[in-house]
Structures are given as structure tokens and as C-alpha cells.
Amino acid sequence: MPVHTLDVTAETFEREVIEASRHVPVLVDFWAPWCGPCRMLTPVLEKLAGEYQGRFRLAKVNSDENPELAMRFGVRSIPNVKAFVDGSLVDEFLGARPESAVREFIAGVLPTPAELTRKQAAEAAAGGDRERALALLAEAAQLGPMSDAVHADTLEILLDLGRIEPAKAAAARLSPLAGQERRVSALLARLHFAEGGGVEPAALEARIAGDPGDLEARLQLARSFVARQRYEAAMEQLLEIIRRDRKWNDEAGRKTMLSVFDLLGGQGDLVSSYRRMLAAALH
């Protein structure tokens, strides 16, 4: 069998297609021995898989021997080529196609140079090398039109490093529509809290110990905790503000807690728990 081409069964599909596609695009060729058009298309796919030298892999599924896979992915006619990227089905085509059309299809699912560089940056960041990740993201920003994703990645790393001024510059490069994406809005909320979270918690905790009714110190402490991603401790302070004076500073306790909920994606056990406590405190 040609290099970068393999036969896949129901037992190996998860590993060889779904998981593998998180690293490189996988084209799945659903075929059968009796299918004439399959015998025309498969050699074209195998030739291109070898020519592209690992930029994608070709997985061949015999539909007759693996009917459960054909049913799972809605294969009603063959040949049927399905493209998987990052664990998901992203595109497909039916029937035999000339080589030029297959090349065009492959080009549509292969990552661009900017996407490849961004993925390298993500791997560097995951490995703890944030400086290399930032350098790769700067390179990716120059390579293609996916700048919002790159700027958001840059913003996240800079926030993790506590570099507020460069983070503000990265945020300023985001397009006006980028904030509508949940991940970006959460990062912008983190930046907002980080800008106001410069005071060390110990100094604020000392103020509160001397005067438990110092709501301004509690609000600053909550923001400082959020900037350090100590979300539960932050919400405890905000809840105490609401319990002591729910209308203080134009309901700053409640509004800040809602911002923290948004930052955490509005879901999860922690958010659910504090939503209930917030409702109890307000009523």
C-alpha cells in the first residue's frame, strides 16, 4: 500500500481517523470492491497522498466490510470521500472526480501556513515555552488573514504571564466583532480584571481585617483574586459585599459577580453554586 495510505476498520477508525485528524487532516475513502467509480478514484487519491508527503493521510474504508461506519457517517453512495480535521467531519464529496478537482478539494481542507504556525504556537505554549509561542504567533499574524484567532491566542498567553500592557495592545488589535465570541469576551473580561488587580491581596486582606465593612477593599480584593484566577475566593468577597449592602456603589457587587460568571463561560458547578447563593442574597 502506498505511503500515507492505510486501511481502516470500525475497530481502528477512532484512533486512525478521529484522533489522527487532530494532528493532520485525514481523508476517508468509502469504497467497495464491486464499485467501478471507486476503482477510478482510489488511484488518484493514493497518488496524491504520496505526493503530499504526509500533509494529509488517506484512510480507506471498505463499506461492505464496515457497514456500521457507512451508516454512522451517512454513506448512501460510493465512492464517498469525507475529510476530518481536529476530530470533526469538515467536508466531503461523492463520486469519481478528475485529479484537478480532487486537488482543489484537498487544498480546501489543508491548513494554511498561518494555521500551521498557530498550531505550532499552541504546542509550544502547552509545553511551557510561552516565549516561543509568542514569537510563532507574531509570525502567524504576518502569514494570513486569521489575525483575530492569533491575537486572541497572544492575549491569553500575555495574561497568563501577567504582562498587562502588551496584553492591552493585543486586545486593541482584535476586530470589533471578535468580542462576540465567548472565548474572546472571556479574555477581555480577564484583561479588565487584571488592569484593576494590581494591588497585592495581603494588603487588602489586612484592610478588611481592620474594618470588615470596608466594601471598597473587598471589591478590590475580589478583582485582585480574579486577576490571579482565584475565582471562588473572588466570589466570596463579592457575595459578602451584596450581603452587607446590595446597592453599594451602584450594585458593584452584583454586577462584578455577573462579570465573573461571564468570564467563566456562564456554566459549570462553581457558577451554578454561586448563582444560587447570589439569588438567595438578593431575595
N, C-alpha and C positions, 0 to 999 in steps of 0.2 A: 504493500500500500504506500502511496506517495507520502513524503514527509509533510507534517502538519495536517494530515487527514487520519481519521480514526473511525471505527465502527462503534456505535453507542447503542446500548440496550436500556430497557426500563431500569435495570439494576444499577447502571453506571451513569444514567442521564444527569442525576443531581450533581455528581462530582465533576463529570467531564463537560457538562454544558453550563448549568446554573452557576456553580462555584467558579469554574474556569472563566466564565464571562466577566467576572469581577476584575480580571487581570487583562484579558484580551477579548475582543469581540469573537463570538462563536456563531458560525453559520451552520444550521442544521438542515440537511438534505433528506427529506422524507421521500423514499423511493420504494420500488418493488421490482423483483427480477423480471416480471412479465411486462413492465411498463416501457413502451418504446421511447416516448419523450424523455424518460429518465436516463436511458442509455445514451441519449444525445447530450443531455445537460451535465451529467455527472463528470465526464472527462474534462469539460470546461471548468467546472468548479475545482477539480483536483489540480488541474494545470495552474490555475490562479492561486490556489492555496500554496503551492510550491514556489511560485513566482514571488508572492508577497512575503515569503520568508518569515512566517510567524507573526505578521501584523494582524492576522486573524487565523482561527483554526476552523477546519471543516469537520463536522460531526455527521456521519451518515447513519440514518435510522431506517432499517428495513420495516416498512409499515405492516407487512404481512406477519412478521415475527414479533412485532411490538404494537399490537392493536391498542393497548391501553394508552401508549404515548400518543398515537394518532388521535384517539378520542379526546385525551386531555387537552391537546392543542388545536382541536377543531380541524383536523386534516380531513377534507372531504374529496379532494382530488390531488393527484400526484403527477409530476413532481411538485412538491411544495417546499420552498426554501424559507426558513424563518431565522431571523437574526436576533441574537441575545447579547445585551450589553448590561453590565453591572447587575446581573441576575434577573433581568427583565426582558421580555419579548418587545423589540422596538420596531421591527419592520418585517415584511415578508413579500414573496411573490409566488405566483402559480405558473406552471407550465414551463416548457423549454424556452430559453432565450438565447439570442446570439451573444457572443463573448463581449461585445461592446456594451450591451445592456447590463450584463452581469457585472462588468467592471464599474459601471455607473452605480449600480445597487451597492456594491461593496464600498465605493467611495462615500456613499451616504451614511454608512454605519461606522466607518473607521474614525477614530479620534483625530482631531486636528492637532498640529504641533502645539498650539496653546493648551489644548485639553491634556495632552501627554505631559507637558511641563507642569501643569497644575496638579496632575496625579502624582508626579514625582515629588512635588512640594508637599502634598498630603502625606506621602510615605515618609519624607524627611521629618515632618512635624510629629508624626506618630512615633518615630524612632527617637524623638527627643532633640533633634537637631533643628531648632527653630530658626537659627540664623541662616542656615542653608535653605530652609523652606521660604523665608522671606526673600532671599536672593532669587530663587526659582520663580516665585510669584511675580517679582518685578520683571523677570524675563518673559513670563507668560503674558503679562499685561501689554507687552510690546508686540506679541505674536498674532493676536487675533481679537475678534470682537466680543469676547466673553468677559469683558472687564468687570462687570458687576459681581460675578462669582469670584473673580480673582481679588477684587477689592474687599469683598466680604471675608474671604479667607485671610487676607492680610490683616484686616481689622481684628479678627478673632485672635490671631497669634499675638498681635501687639497688645491686646487687652490681657491675654494670659501672661505676657511679660511685664505688664504694668507700665507700658510706655504710652502715656495718655496723649501727649501732643502729637506724636506720629499717628496714633490711632484716630485722633480727630481729623488729621489730614487724609487718612484713608477713607474715613466716613464721608468727608466732603467730596470725594471723587465718585461716590455712588450716584446713580441716576435718581431723579425724583421718584420714579416708580419702584425702585428697589425696595423701599421700606414697606411695601405691601406684602412682601414675602415674609413669612413668620420668622424664619431664621434671621433675616436681616433686621427685622424690627426688634428681635430679642437682643441682638448685638448692639443696636443703637441704644436700647434701654440700659444695657450693661455699661456702655460708654457714659451715658448720662449719670448713672450712679457713681461710676469711677471718678468723674470730674468732681463730684461732691464728697468723695470718700477719702480724702487725703489725710484727715485727722486720725491719729492712732486710736484704736478702740480703748486702750488702757486709760488715756487721759479723759475720755468721755465717760467711761465707767466710774472713774473717780468723782467726776462732777455729779453723776446720778447718785452715787453712794452718799454724797453730802447733801443732796437735795433730790429725793425721789420724784418730786413734782416738776423737775426741770425738763419740760417736754421738748424744748429745742435740742438739748443734749441727747435725748432719746432718739429724736428724728435724725440727728447727725450720726449717732451710733448705728442706727438701722441702715443708713446709706453706706456707712463705712463697712458694715458687715456684708451688704450686697456686693460692694466693690470687691470684697475678698471671697465672694461666692459662699458666704455663711448664711444661707437663706433662712433657715429655721430660726437662728438667733435674731436675724433682722425682723422677721415677722412677729417674734415675741415682743420686741420693743414697740413695734407699730400697734400691736394689739393692746399693749399697756397704755399707749397714748389715747387710743379710742376709748378704753375703759375709764380713763381719768377725765377726758374732755373730748368727746367725739367731734365737736365743732371747732376745736382749736385750730388756728391758722388755716381757716377755710377748709376744714376737714382734711388736713395734710396727712393724718394717719391713715384714713381710709383710702385716699387717692394714691398714696405711696404704696400701700399694700396691693391695690389693684394693679399698679405698675409692676410689682414683683410677680404677681400671678401671670401677667402677660410675658414677662421675661422668662418664666419657667414653662411657657407654652400653654398656659391655661388648663393644664391637666396633670395627673399624677397624684399619688397618695398625699404628698405634702400639701399641694394646692387644695385638694379636696378637704383635708382636715382643717386647714386654716380658713377656708371659705365658710365652713360650718361655725367655727369659732368667731369669725367676723360677723356672721349673721346673728349669732347669739349676743355679741357685744352691742350690736346696733339695735336690737329689739329686746 
